[in-house]
Amino acid sequence: MAKYVKVAKRNQIPEGSGLAVEAAGREIGLFLVEGKVCAIDPVCPHAGGPLTEGGVNGRNVMCPWHGWEFSLETGVCDFNDAICLKTYKVKEEGGDIFVEV
């Protein structure tokens, strides 16, 4: 059964940037875009690039190594929808960020 785990405070995530966190033994990337927190697997499947160090382009995150982009809401790669990263449900309570694992 899935449960929510506290992973960060909202003020730890700068707008338009990523933050790597751990929840239940797995690494998760948090991103704050247009006031919404998104959670996604933080490793690019192409070459293992750290997505939390990449740039945010609209509602996409770009891998800093080779420029692959992924939707922060769906995890889908911008040029090949067969490539998809896991996304996680997020909830906020009193400035705390929780991710469903």
A tleap script that builds the chain and sets N, CA, C and O, in Angstrom:
source leaprc.protein.ff14SB
mol = sequence {
  NMET ALA LYS TYR VAL LYS VAL ALA LYS ARG
  ASN GLN ILE PRO GLU GLY SER GLY LEU ALA
  VAL GLU ALA ALA GLY ARG GLU ILE GLY LEU
  PHE LEU VAL GLU GLY LYS VAL CYS ALA ILE
  ASP PRO VAL CYS PRO HIE ALA GLY GLY PRO
  LEU THR GLU GLY GLY VAL ASN GLY ARG ASN
  VAL MET CYS PRO TRP HIE GLY TRP GLU PHE
  SER LEU GLU THR GLY VAL CYS ASP PHE ASN
  ASP ALA ILE CYS LEU LYS THR TYR LYS VAL
  LYS GLU GLU GLY GLY ASP ILE PHE VAL GLU
  CVAL
}
set mol.1.N position { 0.842 -1.187 0.000 }
set mol.1.CA position { 0.000 0.000 0.000 }
set mol.1.C position { 0.883 1.244 0.000 }
set mol.1.O position { 1.861 1.324 0.743 }
set mol.2.N position { 0.528 2.207 -0.836 }
set mol.2.CA position { 1.293 3.449 -0.942 }
set mol.2.C position { 1.051 4.329 0.271 }
set mol.2.O position { -0.026 4.330 0.867 }
set mol.3.N position { 2.089 5.077 0.614 }
set mol.3.CA position { 1.958 6.027 1.709 }
set mol.3.C position { 2.720 7.297 1.343 }
set mol.3.O position { 3.594 7.284 0.476 }
set mol.4.N position { 2.377 8.384 2.012 }
set mol.4.CA position { 3.058 9.645 1.791 }
set mol.4.C position { 4.186 9.802 2.806 }
set mol.4.O position { 4.019 9.514 3.991 }
set mol.5.N position { 5.342 10.265 2.318 }
set mol.5.CA position { 6.527 10.460 3.144 }
set mol.5.C position { 6.948 11.919 3.038 }
set mol.5.O position { 7.019 12.473 1.941 }
set mol.6.N position { 7.226 12.539 4.179 }
set mol.6.CA position { 7.712 13.920 4.176 }
set mol.6.C position { 9.134 13.939 3.623 }
set mol.6.O position { 10.000 13.196 4.085 }
set mol.7.N position { 9.368 14.806 2.619 }
set mol.7.CA position { 10.676 14.841 1.970 }
set mol.7.C position { 11.361 16.199 2.013 }
set mol.7.O position { 12.579 16.272 1.852 }
set mol.8.N position { 10.612 17.274 2.227 }
set mol.8.CA position { 11.222 18.607 2.193 }
set mol.8.C position { 10.238 19.655 2.692 }
set mol.8.O position { 9.062 19.376 2.923 }
set mol.9.N position { 10.742 20.841 2.848 }
set mol.9.CA position { 9.922 22.027 3.079 }
set mol.9.C position { 9.807 22.760 1.748 }
set mol.9.O position { 10.756 22.781 0.964 }
set mol.10.N position { 8.673 23.347 1.500 }
set mol.10.CA position { 8.457 24.055 0.233 }
set mol.10.C position { 9.525 25.119 -0.004 }
set mol.10.O position { 9.968 25.309 -1.137 }
set mol.11.N position { 9.942 25.814 1.054 }
set mol.11.CA position { 10.910 26.901 0.870 }
set mol.11.C position { 12.322 26.408 0.539 }
set mol.11.O position { 13.211 27.222 0.292 }
set mol.12.N position { 12.542 25.092 0.531 }
set mol.12.CA position { 13.832 24.529 0.125 }
set mol.12.C position { 13.960 24.398 -1.396 }
set mol.12.O position { 15.053 24.156 -1.909 }
set mol.13.N position { 12.854 24.556 -2.108 }
set mol.13.CA position { 12.842 24.360 -3.559 }
set mol.13.C position { 12.707 25.716 -4.251 }
set mol.13.O position { 11.620 26.294 -4.258 }
set mol.14.N position { 13.786 26.232 -4.830 }
set mol.14.CA position { 13.683 27.509 -5.540 }
set mol.14.C position { 12.806 27.368 -6.794 }
set mol.14.O position { 12.848 26.343 -7.474 }
set mol.15.N position { 12.027 28.386 -7.086 }
set mol.15.CA position { 11.164 28.375 -8.273 }
set mol.15.C position { 12.012 28.101 -9.513 }
set mol.15.O position { 13.055 28.726 -9.711 }
set mol.16.N position { 11.560 27.169 -10.342 }
set mol.16.CA position { 12.242 26.851 -11.588 }
set mol.16.C position { 13.496 26.017 -11.418 }
set mol.16.O position { 14.322 25.947 -12.329 }
set mol.17.N position { 13.652 25.380 -10.257 }
set mol.17.CA position { 14.845 24.578 -9.990 }
set mol.17.C position { 14.456 23.232 -9.406 }
set mol.17.O position { 13.299 22.993 -9.061 }
set mol.18.N position { 15.460 22.349 -9.301 }
set mol.18.CA position { 15.227 21.029 -8.747 }
set mol.18.C position { 15.949 20.810 -7.437 }
set mol.18.O position { 16.927 21.487 -7.121 }
set mol.19.N position { 15.444 19.846 -6.678 }
set mol.19.CA position { 16.036 19.451 -5.405 }
set mol.19.C position { 15.983 17.935 -5.326 }
set mol.19.O position { 14.910 17.345 -5.459 }
set mol.20.N position { 17.140 17.289 -5.108 }
set mol.20.CA position { 17.180 15.839 -4.946 }
set mol.20.C position { 16.873 15.495 -3.499 }
set mol.20.O position { 17.467 16.061 -2.582 }
set mol.21.N position { 15.943 14.566 -3.295 }
set mol.21.CA position { 15.573 14.108 -1.954 }
set mol.21.C position { 15.502 12.580 -1.972 }
set mol.21.O position { 15.557 11.952 -3.030 }
set mol.22.N position { 15.378 11.997 -0.776 }
set mol.22.CA position { 15.219 10.552 -0.676 }
set mol.22.C position { 13.938 10.249 0.075 }
set mol.22.O position { 13.605 10.909 1.060 }
set mol.23.N position { 13.225 9.242 -0.405 }
set mol.23.CA position { 11.988 8.799 0.249 }
set mol.23.C position { 11.904 7.289 0.137 }
set mol.23.O position { 11.935 6.734 -0.961 }
set mol.24.N position { 11.797 6.638 1.267 }
set mol.24.CA position { 11.653 5.182 1.313 }
set mol.24.C position { 12.739 4.481 0.498 }
set mol.24.O position { 12.471 3.505 -0.203 }
set mol.25.N position { 13.976 4.994 0.598 }
set mol.25.CA position { 15.101 4.371 -0.065 }
set mol.25.C position { 15.257 4.664 -1.542 }
set mol.25.O position { 16.110 4.069 -2.201 }
set mol.26.N position { 14.450 5.569 -2.076 }
set mol.26.CA position { 14.603 5.914 -3.494 }
set mol.26.C position { 14.838 7.405 -3.646 }
set mol.26.O position { 14.315 8.213 -2.879 }
set mol.27.N position { 15.625 7.751 -4.636 }
set mol.27.CA position { 15.912 9.162 -4.918 }
set mol.27.C position { 14.776 9.726 -5.763 }
set mol.27.O position { 14.287 9.084 -6.693 }
set mol.28.N position { 14.376 10.933 -5.417 }
set mol.28.CA position { 13.285 11.613 -6.117 }
set mol.28.C position { 13.711 13.048 -6.364 }
set mol.28.O position { 14.365 13.660 -5.519 }
set mol.29.N position { 13.347 13.582 -7.509 }
set mol.29.CA position { 13.614 14.978 -7.828 }
set mol.29.C position { 12.355 15.803 -7.627 }
set mol.29.O position { 11.297 15.485 -8.169 }
set mol.30.N position { 12.480 16.868 -6.843 }
set mol.30.CA position { 11.370 17.804 -6.641 }
set mol.30.C position { 11.644 19.064 -7.450 }
set mol.30.O position { 12.778 19.538 -7.512 }
set mol.31.N position { 10.607 19.597 -8.062 }
set mol.31.CA position { 10.720 20.816 -8.855 }
set mol.31.C position { 9.540 21.715 -8.537 }
set mol.31.O position { 8.410 21.245 -8.402 }
set mol.32.N position { 9.804 23.006 -8.417 }
set mol.32.CA position { 8.752 23.995 -8.194 }
set mol.32.C position { 8.624 24.815 -9.465 }
set mol.32.O position { 9.522 25.574 -9.829 }
set mol.33.N position { 7.481 24.646 -10.136 }
set mol.33.CA position { 7.248 25.324 -11.402 }
set mol.33.C position { 5.890 26.004 -11.356 }
set mol.33.O position { 4.862 25.356 -11.159 }
set mol.34.N position { 5.900 27.307 -11.538 }
set mol.34.CA position { 4.672 28.102 -11.530 }
set mol.34.C position { 3.858 27.827 -10.275 }
set mol.34.O position { 2.634 27.715 -10.332 }
set mol.35.N position { 4.542 27.719 -9.143 }
set mol.35.CA position { 3.875 27.538 -7.863 }
set mol.35.C position { 3.459 26.119 -7.537 }
set mol.35.O position { 2.918 25.873 -6.458 }
set mol.36.N position { 3.696 25.176 -8.438 }
set mol.36.CA position { 3.308 23.778 -8.221 }
set mol.36.C position { 4.550 22.920 -8.018 }
set mol.36.O position { 5.522 23.042 -8.763 }
set mol.37.N position { 4.518 22.050 -7.004 }
set mol.37.CA position { 5.623 21.121 -6.765 }
set mol.37.C position { 5.346 19.836 -7.538 }
set mol.37.O position { 4.269 19.250 -7.429 }
set mol.38.N position { 6.339 19.407 -8.324 }
set mol.38.CA position { 6.275 18.157 -9.073 }
set mol.38.C position { 7.378 17.239 -8.581 }
set mol.38.O position { 8.442 17.707 -8.174 }
set mol.39.N position { 7.134 15.932 -8.614 }
set mol.39.CA position { 8.124 14.943 -8.197 }
set mol.39.C position { 8.291 13.913 -9.307 }
set mol.39.O position { 7.314 13.413 -9.863 }
set mol.40.N position { 9.556 13.602 -9.619 }
set mol.40.CA position { 9.866 12.731 -10.752 }
set mol.40.C position { 11.161 11.978 -10.464 }
set mol.40.O position { 11.972 12.425 -9.653 }
set mol.41.N position { 11.360 10.839 -11.123 }
set mol.41.CA position { 12.659 10.170 -11.024 }
set mol.41.C position { 13.719 11.161 -11.506 }
set mol.41.O position { 13.532 11.791 -12.547 }
set mol.42.N position { 14.824 11.313 -10.778 }
set mol.42.CA position { 15.778 12.367 -11.074 }
set mol.42.C position { 16.945 11.986 -11.976 }
set mol.42.O position { 17.889 12.764 -12.111 }
set mol.43.N position { 16.903 10.813 -12.594 }
set mol.43.CA position { 18.026 10.361 -13.408 }
set mol.43.C position { 17.575 10.178 -14.852 }
set mol.43.O position { 16.602 9.474 -15.123 }
set mol.44.N position { 18.279 10.809 -15.764 }
set mol.44.CA position { 17.967 10.678 -17.189 }
set mol.44.C position { 18.289 9.259 -17.645 }
set mol.44.O position { 19.386 8.766 -17.378 }
set mol.45.N position { 17.352 8.587 -18.330 }
set mol.45.CA position { 17.594 7.217 -18.760 }
set mol.45.C position { 18.608 7.102 -19.902 }
set mol.45.O position { 19.091 6.006 -20.187 }
set mol.46.N position { 18.928 8.193 -20.543 }
set mol.46.CA position { 19.857 8.164 -21.670 }
set mol.46.C position { 21.279 7.851 -21.218 }
set mol.46.O position { 21.905 6.925 -21.734 }
set mol.47.N position { 21.795 8.623 -20.251 }
set mol.47.CA position { 23.183 8.423 -19.823 }
set mol.47.C position { 23.357 8.644 -18.321 }
set mol.47.O position { 24.479 8.764 -17.828 }
set mol.48.N position { 22.240 8.698 -17.606 }
set mol.48.CA position { 22.321 8.831 -16.147 }
set mol.48.C position { 22.533 10.240 -15.646 }
set mol.48.O position { 22.958 10.428 -14.506 }
set mol.49.N position { 22.249 11.229 -16.461 }
set mol.49.CA position { 22.427 12.617 -16.049 }
set mol.49.C position { 21.514 12.997 -14.892 }
set mol.49.O position { 20.390 12.504 -14.793 }
set mol.50.N position { 22.004 13.886 -14.005 }
set mol.50.CA position { 21.228 14.312 -12.832 }
set mol.50.C position { 20.223 15.410 -13.195 }
set mol.50.O position { 20.600 16.572 -13.342 }
set mol.51.N position { 18.965 15.048 -13.337 }
set mol.51.CA position { 17.954 16.005 -13.781 }
set mol.51.C position { 17.770 17.170 -12.822 }
set mol.51.O position { 17.408 18.264 -13.254 }
set mol.52.N position { 18.011 16.961 -11.524 }
set mol.52.CA position { 17.841 18.068 -10.578 }
set mol.52.C position { 18.900 19.154 -10.784 }
set mol.52.O position { 18.779 20.249 -10.234 }
set mol.53.N position { 19.923 18.862 -11.561 }
set mol.53.CA position { 20.932 19.863 -11.900 }
set mol.53.C position { 20.670 20.492 -13.260 }
set mol.53.O position { 21.413 21.370 -13.700 }
set mol.54.N position { 19.603 20.035 -13.928 }
set mol.54.CA position { 19.263 20.551 -15.245 }
set mol.54.C position { 18.383 21.779 -15.164 }
set mol.54.O position { 17.911 22.154 -14.091 }
set mol.55.N position { 18.171 22.387 -16.288 }
set mol.55.CA position { 17.333 23.570 -16.346 }
set mol.55.C position { 15.869 23.212 -16.507 }
set mol.55.O position { 15.527 22.145 -17.017 }
set mol.56.N position { 15.016 24.111 -16.070 }
set mol.56.CA position { 13.582 23.947 -16.255 }
set mol.56.C position { 13.178 24.815 -17.441 }
set mol.56.O position { 13.492 26.004 -17.501 }
set mol.57.N position { 12.473 24.191 -18.381 }
set mol.57.CA position { 12.029 24.852 -19.594 }
set mol.57.C position { 10.515 24.742 -19.646 }
set mol.57.O position { 9.980 23.731 -20.101 }
set mol.58.N position { 9.825 25.770 -19.184 }
set mol.58.CA position { 8.371 25.691 -19.083 }
set mol.58.C position { 7.997 24.675 -18.025 }
set mol.58.O position { 8.339 24.845 -16.854 }
set mol.59.N position { 7.298 23.619 -18.418 }
set mol.59.CA position { 6.922 22.536 -17.494 }
set mol.59.C position { 7.765 21.281 -17.739 }
set mol.59.O position { 7.383 20.178 -17.349 }
set mol.60.N position { 8.915 21.468 -18.389 }
set mol.60.CA position { 9.836 20.366 -18.646 }
set mol.60.C position { 11.138 20.586 -17.881 }
set mol.60.O position { 11.509 21.716 -17.564 }
set mol.61.N position { 11.823 19.478 -17.594 }
set mol.61.CA position { 13.172 19.549 -17.054 }
set mol.61.C position { 14.113 19.025 -18.135 }
set mol.61.O position { 13.808 18.052 -18.826 }
set mol.62.N position { 15.265 19.688 -18.267 }
set mol.62.CA position { 16.234 19.321 -19.290 }
set mol.62.C position { 17.460 18.687 -18.640 }
set mol.62.O position { 18.010 19.229 -17.681 }
set mol.63.N position { 17.882 17.550 -19.159 }
set mol.63.CA position { 19.079 16.892 -18.670 }
set mol.63.C position { 20.284 17.788 -18.958 }
set mol.63.O position { 20.446 18.258 -20.084 }
set mol.64.N position { 21.133 18.029 -17.952 }
set mol.64.CA position { 22.275 18.908 -18.163 }
set mol.64.C position { 23.370 18.291 -19.040 }
set mol.64.O position { 24.253 19.008 -19.511 }
set mol.65.N position { 23.326 16.993 -19.262 }
set mol.65.CA position { 24.389 16.343 -20.039 }
set mol.65.C position { 24.150 16.353 -21.538 }
set mol.65.O position { 25.070 16.645 -22.303 }
set mol.66.N position { 22.930 16.040 -21.980 }
set mol.66.CA position { 22.689 15.928 -23.420 }
set mol.66.C position { 21.399 16.602 -23.882 }
set mol.66.O position { 21.028 16.486 -25.050 }
set mol.67.N position { 20.721 17.298 -22.991 }
set mol.67.CA position { 19.577 18.102 -23.393 }
set mol.67.C position { 18.247 17.389 -23.544 }
set mol.67.O position { 17.280 18.001 -23.999 }
set mol.68.N position { 18.162 16.114 -23.177 }
set mol.68.CA position { 16.861 15.450 -23.239 }
set mol.68.C position { 15.912 16.156 -22.283 }
set mol.68.O position { 16.307 16.551 -21.187 }
set mol.69.N position { 14.655 16.314 -22.701 }
set mol.69.CA position { 13.655 16.971 -21.854 }
set mol.69.C position { 12.527 16.010 -21.498 }
set mol.69.O position { 12.128 15.151 -22.283 }
set mol.70.N position { 12.029 16.200 -20.264 }
set mol.70.CA position { 10.950 15.369 -19.750 }
set mol.70.C position { 9.897 16.256 -19.101 }
set mol.70.O position { 10.224 17.229 -18.421 }
set mol.71.N position { 8.630 15.910 -19.316 }
set mol.71.CA position { 7.538 16.630 -18.672 }
set mol.71.C position { 7.595 16.380 -17.163 }
set mol.71.O position { 7.705 15.236 -16.723 }
set mol.72.N position { 7.522 17.440 -16.387 }
set mol.72.CA position { 7.510 17.304 -14.938 }
set mol.72.C position { 6.168 16.778 -14.431 }
set mol.72.O position { 6.078 16.301 -13.299 }
set mol.73.N position { 5.151 16.860 -15.239 }
set mol.73.CA position { 3.823 16.392 -14.829 }
set mol.73.C position { 3.563 14.942 -15.217 }
set mol.73.O position { 2.899 14.208 -14.485 }
set mol.74.N position { 4.088 14.529 -16.374 }
set mol.74.CA position { 3.796 13.169 -16.860 }
set mol.74.C position { 5.027 12.267 -16.918 }
set mol.74.O position { 4.891 11.044 -16.951 }
set mol.75.N position { 6.221 12.848 -16.931 }
set mol.75.CA position { 7.457 12.088 -17.060 }
set mol.75.C position { 7.823 11.736 -18.491 }
set mol.75.O position { 8.881 11.151 -18.721 }
set mol.76.N position { 6.978 12.074 -19.463 }
set mol.76.CA position { 7.188 11.703 -20.854 }
set mol.76.C position { 8.301 12.548 -21.477 }
set mol.76.O position { 8.370 13.760 -21.275 }
set mol.77.N position { 9.170 11.877 -22.239 }
set mol.77.CA position { 10.246 12.535 -22.975 }
set mol.77.C position { 9.642 13.364 -24.102 }
set mol.77.O position { 8.678 12.942 -24.741 }
set mol.78.N position { 10.215 14.550 -24.346 }
set mol.78.CA position { 9.614 15.459 -25.328 }
set mol.78.C position { 9.720 14.969 -26.769 }
set mol.78.O position { 8.914 15.384 -27.601 }
set mol.79.N position { 10.677 14.106 -27.098 }
set mol.79.CA position { 10.804 13.677 -28.490 }
set mol.79.C position { 10.434 12.210 -28.722 }
set mol.79.O position { 10.400 11.752 -29.864 }
set mol.80.N position { 10.156 11.470 -27.636 }
set mol.80.CA position { 9.791 10.060 -27.803 }
set mol.80.C position { 8.910 9.653 -26.625 }
set mol.80.O position { 9.411 9.407 -25.528 }
set mol.81.N position { 7.609 9.583 -26.850 }
set mol.81.CA position { 6.697 9.303 -25.739 }
set mol.81.C position { 6.779 7.867 -25.225 }
set mol.81.O position { 6.106 7.523 -24.253 }
set mol.82.N position { 7.598 7.022 -25.863 }
set mol.82.CA position { 7.844 5.682 -25.333 }
set mol.82.C position { 8.839 5.716 -24.174 }
set mol.82.O position { 8.953 4.753 -23.416 }
set mol.83.N position { 9.557 6.828 -24.045 }
set mol.83.CA position { 10.510 7.008 -22.948 }
set mol.83.C position { 9.808 7.836 -21.881 }
set mol.83.O position { 9.413 8.977 -22.124 }
set mol.84.N position { 9.658 7.256 -20.713 }
set mol.84.CA position { 8.882 7.928 -19.669 }
set mol.84.C position { 9.490 7.659 -18.299 }
set mol.84.O position { 9.790 6.514 -17.959 }
set mol.85.N position { 9.666 8.706 -17.524 }
set mol.85.CA position { 10.145 8.601 -16.149 }
set mol.85.C position { 8.962 8.475 -15.197 }
set mol.85.O position { 7.867 8.955 -15.487 }
set mol.86.N position { 9.189 7.835 -14.075 }
set mol.86.CA position { 8.154 7.721 -13.053 }
set mol.86.C position { 7.919 9.081 -12.413 }
set mol.86.O position { 8.864 9.804 -12.097 }
set mol.87.N position { 6.657 9.419 -12.228 }
set mol.87.CA position { 6.286 10.617 -11.483 }
set mol.87.C position { 5.633 10.172 -10.173 }
set mol.87.O position { 5.175 9.036 -10.047 }
set mol.88.N position { 5.601 11.071 -9.217 }
set mol.88.CA position { 5.058 10.762 -7.899 }
set mol.88.C position { 4.012 11.794 -7.524 }
set mol.88.O position { 4.140 12.974 -7.849 }
set mol.89.N position { 2.971 11.337 -6.835 }
set mol.89.CA position { 1.956 12.265 -6.329 }
set mol.89.C position { 2.556 13.060 -5.184 }
set mol.89.O position { 3.314 12.535 -4.368 }
set mol.90.N position { 2.202 14.337 -5.139 }
set mol.90.CA position { 2.717 15.259 -4.127 }
set mol.90.C position { 1.557 15.888 -3.390 }
set mol.90.O position { 0.531 16.212 -3.988 }
set mol.91.N position { 1.721 16.062 -2.076 }
set mol.91.CA position { 0.765 16.871 -1.320 }
set mol.91.C position { 1.554 17.780 -0.395 }
set mol.91.O position { 2.672 17.469 0.014 }
set mol.92.N position { 0.943 18.907 -0.080 }
set mol.92.CA position { 1.569 19.897 0.791 }
set mol.92.C position { 0.687 20.122 2.008 }
set mol.92.O position { -0.536 20.221 1.908 }
set mol.93.N position { 1.344 20.200 3.159 }
set mol.93.CA position { 0.637 20.503 4.406 }
set mol.93.C position { 1.519 21.409 5.254 }
set mol.93.O position { 2.616 21.020 5.657 }
set mol.94.N position { 1.041 22.603 5.519 }
set mol.94.CA position { 1.755 23.520 6.395 }
set mol.94.C position { 3.181 23.814 5.975 }
set mol.94.O position { 4.055 23.955 6.830 }
set mol.95.N position { 3.435 23.908 4.692 }
set mol.95.CA position { 4.774 24.190 4.197 }
set mol.95.C position { 5.646 22.961 4.027 }
set mol.95.O position { 6.783 23.078 3.571 }
set mol.96.N position { 5.144 21.784 4.382 }
set mol.96.CA position { 5.881 20.532 4.214 }
set mol.96.C position { 5.445 19.859 2.905 }
set mol.96.O position { 4.279 19.923 2.514 }
set mol.97.N position { 6.406 19.218 2.246 }
set mol.97.CA position { 6.142 18.499 1.005 }
set mol.97.C position { 6.174 17.002 1.311 }
set mol.97.O position { 7.116 16.502 1.926 }
set mol.98.N position { 5.138 16.301 0.877 }
set mol.98.CA position { 5.033 14.857 1.027 }
set mol.98.C position { 4.914 14.241 -0.356 }
set mol.98.O position { 4.249 14.785 -1.237 }
set mol.99.N position { 5.577 13.078 -0.539 }
set mol.99.CA position { 5.537 12.361 -1.801 }
set mol.99.C position { 4.994 10.969 -1.549 }
set mol.99.O position { 5.361 10.320 -0.569 }
set mol.100.N position { 4.116 10.506 -2.435 }
set mol.100.CA position { 3.562 9.157 -2.307 }
set mol.100.C position { 4.570 8.139 -2.824 }
set mol.100.O position { 5.044 8.236 -3.956 }
set mol.101.N position { 4.892 7.161 -1.980 }
set mol.101.CA position { 5.835 6.095 -2.383 }
set mol.101.C position { 5.195 4.733 -2.205 }
set mol.101.O position { 5.824 3.713 -2.488 }
savepdb mol mol.pdb
quit
